[in-house]
Amino acid sequence: MSELVYLGLGSNISDRETNIFTAIAALDVRDEITVKRTASIYETDPLYETDQPSFLNTVVEIQTELEPESMLQVCQGIELMLGRPRDHDKNEPRVIDLDILAYKTKSVDLGYLKIPHPELFARKFVLVPWSEIAPEFMVQDLGRSVSELLTLCPDTSNVRNHKLEKSA
């Protein structure tokens, strides 16, 4: 059965825009994935390890028949293809990062994979682009829409529209 899924994408080294667009294209060329909508790209300061370049982030809405574990393998394969090492430290600079944010009707807790993403409620760099394309999406297990989560988000970091930044 086909499922609505949201993915968060981020990059802060190399050609950040190209990394994100290449990752989206790598998702869309797969027969079992259809990219439905993509949010604008936002520039954000790193949250945890602050001594690194700023990030570009977006959220993508896809339709897929893949189960969460298979979707994780696809995301990790795209990360490897774009040059992110399989073994990497949490919160280090990255060529690309793909996170499964939520499935419309599934929640998962396998230790190595938690859906919805356990930190999404506290990350403006996820919630701002996500609310652009699906503000009323109800996040499984949290009982709140994306726009509600953004309103309640404790993150005070600056999330700037990248296209508007470039034209200013």
Secondary structure, DSSP 8 states (H G I E B T S, - for coil): --EEEEEEEEE-SSSHHHHHHHHHHHHHTSTTEEEEEE---EEE--SSS-SS--EEEEEEEEEE---HHHHHHHHHHHHHHTT--SS--TT---S-EEEEEEESS--EE-SS-EES-TTGGG-HHHHHHHHHH-TT-EETTTTEEHHHHHHH------EEEHHHHHH-
